[in-house]
Amino acid sequence: MSRPLTATVNLDAILSNYHYAKQLHPTCKAFAVVKSNAYGHGAIPVAKHMDKDVDAFAVASIEEAVALREEGIESPILLLEGVFEDAEWTQCEQYRFWVTIENERQLHSFLKSNLEIEKVFVKLDTGMHRLGVNQDTASEYVEALRESGKVEEVLLMTHFACADDLSDLATLNQLALFEQTRQKIGDIKSSVANSAAIMKWSVPEGGWIRPGIMMYGISPFAEISGAELGLTPAMTLRSKVISVRELNAGDRVGYGFDYQAEHAHRLATIAAGYGDGYPRNAASGTPVLIAGCSGELAGRVSMDMITARLSSDSASLKMGDEVVLWGEGLPVEEVAHWSNTIGYELVTRMTTRPNFVYFTEPN
Ligand SMILES: Cc1ncc(COP(=O)(O)O)c(C=O)c1O
């Protein structure tokens, strides 16, 4: 038996979550955000499966975009952060990428070139203070790009800092500033909404939404899981019990002896560790499912292995038992919570070590 750690990815779930995002905003088109290797799910297989059904893809860098084109992806692809170096503009034209412009250097290097780009998204900083330009500058950029005659359509975009926090009015303030700028410019389409905004905030209709985490069936909100939001989780990370031992009361386990048995119980060693992307800071008590029963980590996560016990009577635990680390029956959000992080990070930092298996649902 080769190492039994497998990430199964339901490609149809990703597509149906994408369609769900679109249904929430029927007047909008949608970017399928596949940056960071499709949030760890595998950008190439995910994009290949979606290519005929999406309006466009969005990625973070030209390398991610070129990799998709070279694998035959035909849909438009947006560079969410634009170009990092002037030399990238030639590839943008060659591969028909759409581009974000968020600073002066990007604008001027494009205007100086003799290249044409179909769609340019001017990024407005509405308060997140990460990327983008202020209201007046954004209007000037739009005008300059329109006047250049080198762009078919110029759009206005922004990004929210706190859309996952429904009690934080910052999103409304960001939206108000965005709308004010949009009205000042006049006839311009917009793109503002990430997953949290798509699901919970009222966003301008008729533009482009940008669903990322929700496509993978994962919630952007701390208190509610993807499944509870009506999404279908796409990835299940499974492994097997590769060793079983009987612990006596007082026996200690793993690096640093982080766990000590309070009473005698059986302990499972499972093939999965931080070298695979399983979070090292998952505490003892983090849930796992062993042969369909509730279990919990007992001891520190090591590079290749974790140790766990069943939450009630561990007597039935045996070698070869299947273990779900997250996914079907165990939301990744719950594991993230125990690991003091978010679902985004758990899936995105998956390494290439697990065996990735892709499937679609039979019609
Ligand atoms: C500019 C931009 N738009 C959209 C997204 C998608 O966000 P989410 O995964 O929260 O839907 C991201 C992700 O970080 C982003 O940076």
The ligand as an SDF file (V2000), in Angstrom:
LIG
                    3D

 16 16  0  0  0  0  0  0  0  0999 V2000
   -9.0500   41.0780   -5.4890 C   0  0  0  0  0  0  0  0  0  0  0  0
   -9.7170   39.8230   -5.0280 C   0  0  0  0  0  0  0  0  0  0  0  0
  -10.9480   39.5300   -5.4620 N   0  0  0  0  0  0  0  0  0  0  0  0
  -11.5930   38.4130   -5.0820 C   0  0  0  0  0  0  0  0  0  0  0  0
  -11.0100   37.5190   -4.2090 C   0  0  0  0  0  0  0  0  0  0  0  0
  -11.7770   36.3110   -3.7570 C   0  0  0  0  0  0  0  0  0  0  0  0
  -12.0510   36.4230   -2.3970 O   0  0  0  0  0  0  0  0  0  0  0  0
  -12.8500   35.2790   -1.6220 P   0  0  0  0  0  0  0  0  0  0  0  0
  -11.9810   34.0730   -1.6730 O   0  0  0  0  0  0  0  0  0  0  0  0
  -13.0030   35.7990   -0.2510 O   0  0  0  0  0  0  0  0  0  0  0  0
  -14.1170   35.0920   -2.3620 O   0  0  0  0  0  0  0  0  0  0  0  0
   -9.7330   37.7910   -3.7110 C   0  0  0  0  0  0  0  0  0  0  0  0
   -9.1100   36.8690   -2.7640 C   0  0  0  0  0  0  0  0  0  0  0  0
   -8.3130   37.1550   -1.9400 O   0  0  0  0  0  0  0  0  0  0  0  0
   -9.0630   38.9670   -4.1370 C   0  0  0  0  0  0  0  0  0  0  0  0
   -7.8410   39.2750   -3.6890 O   0  0  0  0  0  0  0  0  0  0  0  0
  1  2  1  0
  2  3  1  0
  2 15  2  0
  3  4  2  0
  4  5  1  0
  5  6  1  0
  5 12  2  0
  6  7  1  0
  7  8  1  0
  8  9  2  0
  8 10  1  0
  8 11  1  0
 12 13  1  0
 12 15  1  0
 13 14  2  0
 15 16  1  0
M  END
$$$$
